[in-house]
Each structure stands twice: as structure tokens, then as C-alpha cells.
Amino acid sequence: MQILWMQKGYSNWSTQGLVLRMPEDEMLVFDGNAVTDSKSGGDPHSRTIEELLESGIILVNKPRGPTSHQLAAWTRELLGIKRLGHGGTLDPFATGLLTLLCGKATRLTDIVLSGDKTYVGVFRFSTPVDESALTQVLSSLVGKTYNVPPRESAVKVRVRSRRFGSIEKLDSGGESKVFVIEISCEAGSYIRTLARDIGLLLGAPCELIELHRTKSGTFDSSMACTMQQLTDAVHIWKEHGDDKAVRKLISPIERVLVSFPTVVVKDGAAAAVSHGASLARPGIAMASSGILSGSPIVIQSLKGEAVAIAELTVDTDSLQEMQSGEVAIPKSVLMAPGTYPQTWSKD
């Protein structure tokens, strides 16, 4: 058995003339001679529009006014597809990055929802406040902080805490009453509540008057399109048969999973897992090092396709000592059965 280390950074992996880019991670290589059939599967970035709509991601810069649900409904009707949801609700008055999930990508809603968020908000105080005092208050709120949902929210109002990674003043307006503040926080944090708490700590009622989401998980607003751009791209595709513009706006499902540790499998194992089978040791070509049993991982084909999200049943560092046995249990299968031909008997 050949065991090699791939240092951090993208490395080329050649299989039957294909040069593939493997995950940015420190990888253990167990079968450096693994090959993939060029007639089955394919590069995620070479999928057709129809395939992307069955399992793709669209990043939209939400305007002020509509709800996140309305924006998802408009996009669903625009694209003519049945399944499309969103990851991470923005209030109607809020703007910024909204992740839309097409088809099978809706299975990743919880992953998108759980990603950290970054916002830029405009906070207005009822009376002028001292900027040095404001800076001290913002610093005191970094870390775990009680964050009770406001009455306007759609969730049950109860005491809970959320983690704030950073809260920084970016700018201020006249009379020291209006401030632009950037907040990096755990998913599910309520910025209206944060504004209320800042006001209480400074003794000056505070109102959140504008809110813009700039980041969500691994995505940022520079990747997002406007609804007008999406509408124009879809029109050109449907009316003139030119899909270049719309293809640039839909990312493959794999884009959501770039931060996950990875186990790269051979074609036969990809076929088995796509039918719901557990991943066995002989099917593994590569794996992220140092990942513990019980951790979520992405099972990926040699072509970079997401086969399934699974839970490890062994530590990846112990794989070199294994010849057989179960390695991971699929929790959400993403690859359509039949993408790769089965290599096992039905008997």
C-alpha cells in the first residue's frame, strides 16, 4: 500500500489524462494509481444549465423591501424549477448576501444556515454618545453574549447566547448620533437585539436603521448578483439560447462544501455510496489527515464531485492501518445513482 503526504495547497492528481485539482488540505494518499473513467461523471464546473438547476447555488444581493421568501419564490418562477430555497433569512428592511439553493442543494440548507455571518449596520442613538465609550462597549460584547430574539422575529422569544467574533466602528455621522458598525457573528444572531443592548449599556436608546449582510459562511457579497442581472441572464438564455451569462451566476453544489474535510473515493465506491451504501476502506484513494471519528466529511469522487455528506466511523489517521471495514456512513447523498456504473453484484 502506497501512503504519501500531500502538503497544504492545491496539488495536481493525474488520472488517465485528466488533471484534477484536489482539496486545499493536507491529504493522505492511499492509492496514487487510482484512475477514473472519463465516460462517467464529470467536472462539476462543466455541468449543463439543467444539471446546475438540479443541484446548484445562486448568490443574490437582496434589495430592501421583499422578504427572503418572496425573493426565493420569484427566482423559482423565473427559472421554472420546483425546488428552490434560501439559506439565512434577511428581514425585509435588510439588504445583502442571500444564498439560494436549487434542487438537491436544498439538502445543504442547515450547512448554509450554520455558517458565520458578517454584517454592516447603521446604528442611530437618541442622543449623542461618546465615541471612546462606544468603542469600549463594543469590545465588551465580543465573545459569548446573551442575544434574545426581538419581538419582530419569527422565532420563539427566549434567553440564549450567541458568539460575536468582532464588533468594530467603521464610521460616524454628525453629532455622534449615527455610527456604521461591522459585526462578525455566529449564525442566528439578532443585530436588532445587539443595537438595543448597546443603547442600554450607553444609556442612550439605539435603533438599527440599516443592515447589510456582506458574508455568509464561505461566501461574500462580491460573488453575488442583483435580481436584475439574474433576470437578464435568464432572459438571454431562454429567448436567445445563450447560457454564458446564467452559467456564471449558478455555482455547483460543491462550492458550499469547500471548508469540509474530504475523503476522495474511487469510481466503484462513488457508485456504491450514491446508492446509500456505507463507505468501505478499499474504496478510498485519499483523505484529509487528522479528522476524528464522528466528524462530518464530504465524500468526493476523483473528478471533484460531491458524492455525499457522511459521518466518519474511524479516525482518518488510522486508515493506513486498515485493509477493510467501514469508514463512513452517508447522512445525505448528493450524487444521483447511476452516475458511475456499479461494480458489485446484486446477488
LUMVEX-194573 format. One record per residue (C-alpha): residue number from 0; residue in three letters; x, y, z. Coordinates in Angstrom, 1 decimal. Example, Ala and Ser with C-alpha at 12.3 -4.5 7.8 and 13.67 -1.06 7.14 Angstrom:
2
   resi   resn        X        Y        Z
      0    Ala     12.3     -4.5      7.8
      1    Ser     13.7     -1.1      7.1
END
This chain:
347
   resi   resn        X        Y        Z
      0    Met      0.0      0.0      0.0
      1    Gln      1.4      3.4     -1.0
      2    Ile      1.0      6.2      1.5
      3    Leu      2.1      9.7      0.7
      4    Trp      1.6     13.1      2.2
      5    Met      0.2     16.0      0.1
      6    Gln      1.2     19.3      1.8
      7    Lys     -1.3     22.1      2.1
      8    Gly     -2.2     23.8     -1.1
      9    Tyr     -3.8     22.5     -4.4
     10    Ser     -2.0     19.6     -5.9
     11    Asn     -2.4     18.0     -9.4
     12    Trp     -3.7     14.5     -9.5
     13    Ser     -3.4     12.9    -12.9
     14    Thr     -5.7     10.0    -13.9
     15    Gln     -6.0      8.8    -17.5
     16    Gly     -5.0     12.1    -19.0
     17    Leu     -7.2     14.1    -16.6
     18    Val     -5.5     16.7    -14.4
     19    Leu     -7.7     17.2    -11.3
     20    Arg     -7.4     19.8     -8.6
     21    Met     -7.7     18.2     -5.2
     22    Pro     -8.9     19.9     -2.0
     23    Glu     -6.8     22.5     -0.3
     24    Asp     -5.8     20.5      2.7
     25    Glu     -3.1     18.1      4.0
     26    Met     -4.0     14.8      2.4
     27    Leu     -3.1     11.2      3.0
     28    Val     -2.8      9.4     -0.3
     29    Phe     -3.6      5.6     -0.2
     30    Asp     -3.8      4.8     -3.9
     31    Gly     -1.7      7.0     -6.1
     32    Asn     -2.6      4.9     -9.1
     33    Ala     -6.3      5.3     -8.9
     34    Val     -8.0      6.1    -12.2
     35    Thr    -11.4      7.5    -13.1
     36    Asp    -13.5      6.6    -16.1
     37    Ser    -13.8      9.6    -18.4
     38    Lys    -17.2      8.3    -19.7
     39    Ser    -18.8      8.6    -16.3
     40    Gly    -19.4     11.6    -14.1
     41    Gly    -17.6     14.9    -14.9
     42    Asp    -16.0     18.1    -13.7
     43    Pro    -18.6     20.0    -11.5
     44    His    -17.7     23.2    -13.4
     45    Ser    -18.6     21.6    -16.7
     46    Arg    -22.2     20.8    -15.9
     47    Thr    -25.0     21.9    -18.1
     48    Ile    -27.5     24.6    -17.0
     49    Glu    -30.1     21.9    -16.5
     50    Glu    -27.7     19.9    -14.2
     51    Leu    -26.8     23.1    -12.3
     52    Leu    -30.5     23.8    -11.7
     53    Glu    -31.0     20.3    -10.3
     54    Ser    -28.2     20.9     -7.8
     55    Gly    -26.7     24.4     -7.7
     56    Ile    -26.2     27.6     -5.7
     57    Ile    -27.1     31.2     -6.7
     58    Leu    -25.9     34.2     -4.7
     59    Val    -28.2     37.2     -4.8
     60    Asn    -27.7     40.7     -3.4
     61    Lys    -31.1     41.1     -1.8
     62    Pro    -32.6     44.6     -2.1
     63    Arg    -34.6     46.4      0.6
     64    Gly    -38.3     45.6      0.6
     65    Pro    -39.1     42.0     -0.3
     66    Thr    -38.8     39.1      2.2
     67    Ser    -36.3     36.4      1.6
     68    His    -39.2     34.0      0.9
     69    Gln    -40.5     36.3     -1.7
     70    Leu    -37.1     36.6     -3.4
     71    Ala    -36.8     32.8     -3.4
     72    Ala    -40.3     32.4     -4.9
     73    Trp    -39.6     35.0     -7.7
     74    Thr    -36.4     33.2     -8.6
     75    Arg    -38.1     29.8     -8.6
     76    Glu    -40.7     31.1    -11.0
     77    Leu    -38.1     32.9    -13.1
     78    Leu    -36.0     29.7    -13.5
     79    Gly    -39.0     27.5    -13.9
     80    Ile    -37.9     24.9    -11.3
     81    Lys    -39.9     23.3     -8.5
     82    Arg    -37.4     23.2     -5.7
     83    Leu    -35.5     26.3     -4.6
     84    Gly    -35.0     27.6     -1.1
     85    His    -32.8     30.1      0.7
     86    Gly    -30.2     29.8      3.4
     87    Gly    -30.4     32.5      6.1
     88    Thr    -33.4     34.8      6.3
     89    Leu    -32.9     38.6      6.0
     90    Asp    -35.6     41.0      7.3
     91    Pro    -37.4     43.0      4.6
     92    Phe    -35.6     46.2      5.5
     93    Ala    -32.2     44.4      5.3
     94    Thr    -30.1     44.0      2.2
     95    Gly    -27.1     41.9      1.1
     96    Leu    -26.0     38.4      0.5
     97    Leu    -28.7     35.7      0.2
     98    Thr    -27.9     32.2     -0.7
     99    Leu    -30.4     30.4     -3.0
    100    Leu    -30.3     26.6     -3.2
    101    Cys    -31.6     24.8     -6.2
    102    Gly    -32.9     21.2     -6.3
    103    Lys    -30.8     18.8     -4.3
    104    Ala    -28.7     21.7     -2.9
    105    Thr    -31.7     22.4     -0.5
    106    Arg    -30.3     19.4      1.4
    107    Leu    -27.4     21.7      2.4
    108    Thr    -29.7     24.3      3.9
    109    Asp    -28.6     23.5      7.5
    110    Ile    -25.0     23.9      6.5
    111    Val    -25.6     27.3      4.9
    112    Leu    -27.7     28.4      7.9
    113    Ser    -25.0     27.4     10.4
    114    Gly    -22.2     29.4      8.7
    115    Asp    -20.9     32.5     10.5
    116    Lys    -22.2     35.9      9.2
    117    Thr    -20.8     39.4      8.8
    118    Tyr    -23.0     42.5      8.7
    119    Val    -22.5     46.2      8.3
    120    Gly    -25.2     48.2     10.1
    121    Val    -26.1     51.8     10.6
    122    Phe    -27.0     52.5     14.3
    123    Arg    -28.7     55.7     15.4
    124    Phe    -28.8     56.8     19.0
    125    Ser    -31.4     59.1     20.5
    126    Thr    -28.7     61.4     21.9
    127    Pro    -25.0     61.9     21.1
    128    Val    -22.7     59.3     22.6
    129    Asp    -19.0     59.4     23.4
    130    Glu    -17.1     57.5     20.8
    131    Ser    -14.5     56.2     23.2
    132    Ala    -17.3     54.9     25.4
    133    Leu    -18.9     53.3     22.4
    134    Thr    -15.6     51.5     21.4
    135    Gln    -15.4     50.1     25.0
    136    Val    -18.9     48.8     24.9
    137    Leu    -18.4     47.2     21.5
    138    Ser    -15.3     45.5     22.8
    139    Ser    -17.2     44.2     25.9
    140    Leu    -19.8     42.5     23.7
    141    Val    -17.2     40.4     21.7
    142    Gly    -17.4     36.7     22.7
    143    Lys    -20.4     34.9     24.1
    144    Thr    -23.2     37.4     24.7
    145    Tyr    -26.9     37.0     25.6
    146    Asn    -28.9     37.6     22.4
    147    Val    -32.7     37.4     22.9
    148    Pro    -34.7     37.5     19.6
    149    Pro    -36.6     40.7     19.1
    150    Arg    -40.4     40.6     19.1
    151    Glu    -40.4     41.2     15.4
    152    Ser    -38.7     37.9     14.7
    153    Ala    -40.4     34.7     13.6
    154    Val    -38.8     32.5     16.3
    155    Lys    -39.8     32.0     20.0
    156    Val    -38.5     34.7     22.2
    157    Arg    -36.3     33.1     24.8
    158    Val    -33.0     33.8     26.6
    159    Arg    -30.0     32.4     24.7
    160    Ser    -26.4     33.4     23.8
    161    Arg    -24.5     33.9     20.6
    162    Arg    -20.8     34.4     19.8
    163    Phe    -19.7     37.7     18.3
    164    Gly    -16.2     37.4     16.7
    165    Ser    -15.7     41.1     16.2
    166    Ile    -17.7     44.4     16.5
    167    Glu    -16.0     47.4     15.1
    168    Lys    -16.9     51.0     14.4
    169    Leu    -16.2     51.9     10.8
    170    Asp    -17.5     55.4     10.6
    171    Ser    -19.7     58.0     12.3
    172    Gly    -22.1     60.7     11.3
    173    Gly    -22.8     64.2     12.5
    174    Glu    -23.3     65.0     16.2
    175    Ser    -22.1     61.5     17.2
    176    Lys    -25.6     60.0     17.0
    177    Val    -25.2     57.8     13.9
    178    Phe    -22.5     55.1     13.5
    179    Val    -21.6     52.5     10.9
    180    Ile    -20.6     49.3     12.7
    181    Glu    -19.3     45.9     11.3
    182    Ile    -20.3     42.8     13.1
    183    Ser    -18.9     39.3     12.6
    184    Cys    -21.1     36.7     14.4
    185    Glu    -22.4     33.3     14.9
    186    Ala    -25.4     32.2     12.8
    187    Gly    -28.7     33.1     14.4
    188    Ser    -27.5     36.4     15.9
    189    Tyr    -30.0     39.2     16.0
    190    Ile    -28.5     42.6     15.2
    191    Arg    -31.6     44.5     16.3
    192    Thr    -31.0     43.0     19.8
    193    Leu    -27.4     44.0     19.7
    194    Ala    -28.4     47.6     18.9
    195    Arg    -30.8     47.6     21.8
    196    Asp    -28.1     46.2     24.2
    197    Ile    -25.6     48.8     23.0
    198    Gly    -28.1     51.5     23.7
    199    Leu    -28.8     50.2     27.2
    200    Leu    -25.1     50.0     28.1
    201    Leu    -24.5     53.6     26.9
    202    Gly    -27.7     54.9     28.5
    203    Ala    -29.0     56.2     25.1
    204    Pro    -31.7     54.3     23.2
    205    Cys    -30.2     52.9     19.9
    206    Glu    -32.1     51.9     16.7
    207    Leu    -30.8     49.8     13.8
    208    Ile    -31.8     51.8     10.7
    209    Glu    -29.9     49.9      8.0
    210    Leu    -28.4     46.4      7.8
    211    His    -26.4     44.8      5.0
    212    Arg    -25.0     41.2      5.1
    213    Thr    -21.6     41.1      3.5
    214    Lys    -20.6     37.5      4.3
    215    Ser    -22.3     34.1      4.9
    216    Gly    -20.0     31.1      5.6
    217    Thr    -17.5     30.9      2.7
    218    Phe    -19.5     33.3      0.5
    219    Asp    -19.1     37.1      0.4
    220    Ser    -21.2     39.8     -1.3
    221    Ser    -18.6     40.3     -4.1
    222    Met    -19.8     36.9     -5.5
    223    Ala    -23.5     38.0     -5.6
    224    Cys    -25.6     39.2     -8.5
    225    Thr    -28.6     41.5     -8.4
    226    Met    -32.0     40.2     -9.3
    227    Gln    -31.9     42.4    -12.4
    228    Gln    -28.7     40.7    -13.5
    229    Leu    -30.2     37.3    -12.9
    230    Thr    -33.4     38.2    -14.8
    231    Asp    -31.4     39.5    -17.8
    232    Ala    -29.2     36.4    -17.9
    233    Val    -32.2     34.0    -17.7
    234    His    -33.9     36.0    -20.5
    235    Ile    -30.9     35.8    -22.8
    236    Trp    -30.7     32.0    -22.1
    237    Lys    -34.4     31.3    -22.6
    238    Glu    -35.1     33.7    -25.5
    239    His    -31.8     33.5    -27.4
    240    Gly    -30.3     30.2    -26.3
    241    Asp    -27.1     31.8    -24.9
    242    Asp    -26.3     30.4    -21.5
    243    Lys    -22.9     32.0    -20.9
    244    Ala    -24.3     34.7    -18.6
    245    Val    -26.6     32.5    -16.5
    246    Arg    -23.8     29.9    -16.1
    247    Lys    -21.7     32.5    -14.4
    248    Leu    -24.4     33.0    -11.8
    249    Ile    -25.0     29.4    -10.8
    250    Ser    -22.3     27.5     -8.9
    251    Pro    -22.2     23.8     -8.5
    252    Ile    -23.2     22.3     -5.1
    253    Glu    -19.6     21.6     -4.3
    254    Arg    -18.9     25.3     -3.7
    255    Val    -20.8     25.1     -0.4
    256    Leu    -18.6     22.3      0.9
    257    Val    -15.1     23.7      0.3
    258    Ser    -14.5     24.1      4.1
    259    Phe    -15.3     20.4      4.9
    260    Pro    -12.6     17.7      5.3
    261    Thr    -12.7     15.3      2.4
    262    Val    -12.4     11.6      1.6
    263    Val    -11.7     11.1     -2.1
    264    Val    -13.0      7.8     -3.4
    265    Lys    -12.7      5.6     -6.5
    266    Asp    -15.4      5.3     -9.1
    267    Gly    -16.8      2.0     -7.7
    268    Ala    -17.1      3.4     -4.2
    269    Ala    -18.8      6.6     -5.6
    270    Ala    -21.3      4.3     -7.2
    271    Ala    -22.0      2.3     -4.0
    272    Val    -22.3      5.4     -1.8
    273    Ser    -24.7      7.0     -4.3
    274    His    -27.0      4.1     -3.7
    275    Gly    -26.8      4.7      0.1
    276    Ala    -24.1      2.1      1.0
    277    Ser    -21.5      2.8      3.7
    278    Leu    -18.0      3.7      2.5
    279    Ala    -15.6      0.9      2.9
    280    Arg    -11.8      1.2      3.3
    281    Pro    -10.8     -0.4     -0.1
    282    Gly    -12.7      2.4     -2.0
    283    Ile    -10.6      5.3     -0.6
    284    Ala     -7.9      7.0     -2.7
    285    Met     -7.2     10.0     -0.5
    286    Ala     -8.4     11.5      2.8
    287    Ser     -7.8     14.7      4.8
    288    Ser     -5.5     14.0      7.7
    289    Gly     -6.2     14.4     11.4
    290    Ile    -10.0     14.1     11.2
    291    Leu    -11.6     12.3     14.1
    292    Ser    -14.3      9.6     14.2
    293    Gly    -17.8     11.2     14.4
    294    Ser    -16.8     14.2     12.3
    295    Pro    -18.8     15.2      9.2
    296    Ile    -16.9     14.8      5.9
    297    Val    -17.5     15.2      2.2
    298    Ile    -17.1     12.0      0.2
    299    Gln    -15.8     13.2     -3.2
    300    Ser    -15.1     11.5     -6.5
    301    Leu    -11.8     11.6     -8.3
    302    Lys    -13.3     14.3    -10.5
    303    Gly    -14.1     16.5     -7.6
    304    Glu    -17.9     15.7     -7.5
    305    Ala    -19.6     15.7     -4.1
    306    Val    -21.0     12.1     -3.6
    307    Ala    -22.4     12.5     -0.1
    308    Ile    -22.0     14.2      3.3
    309    Ala    -21.1     11.4      5.7
    310    Glu    -20.0     10.8      9.3
    311    Leu    -16.7      9.1      9.9
    312    Thr    -16.7      5.9     11.9
    313    Val    -12.9      5.9     12.3
    314    Asp    -10.1      8.5     12.5
    315    Thr     -8.6      9.2      9.1
    316    Asp     -5.1      8.8     10.5
    317    Ser     -5.9      5.2     11.3
    318    Leu     -6.9      4.4      7.7
    319    Gln     -3.3      3.5      6.8
    320    Glu     -3.5      0.6      9.2
    321    Met     -6.8     -0.7      7.8
    322    Gln     -7.3     -3.1      4.9
    323    Ser    -11.1     -3.4      5.1
    324    Gly    -14.1     -2.3      7.1
    325    Glu    -16.5      0.6      7.3
    326    Val    -15.1      4.1      7.2
    327    Ala    -18.1      6.4      7.0
    328    Ile    -21.9      6.4      6.9
    329    Pro    -23.7      8.6      4.4
    330    Lys    -26.0     11.2      6.0
    331    Ser    -27.1     13.0      2.9
    332    Val    -26.4     11.5     -0.6
    333    Leu    -25.9     14.2     -3.2
    334    Met    -24.8     12.2     -6.3
    335    Ala    -27.6     10.7     -8.4
    336    Pro    -27.5      6.9     -8.5
    337    Gly    -26.1      5.6    -11.8
    338    Thr    -23.6      8.4    -12.3
    339    Tyr    -21.0      5.8    -12.0
    340    Pro    -21.6      2.1    -13.0
    341    Gln    -21.9     -0.3    -10.2
    342    Thr    -19.0     -2.8     -9.8
    343    Trp    -20.7     -5.1     -7.3
    344    Ser    -23.1     -8.0     -7.8
    345    Lys    -26.7     -7.6     -7.0
    346    Asp    -26.9    -11.3     -5.8
END
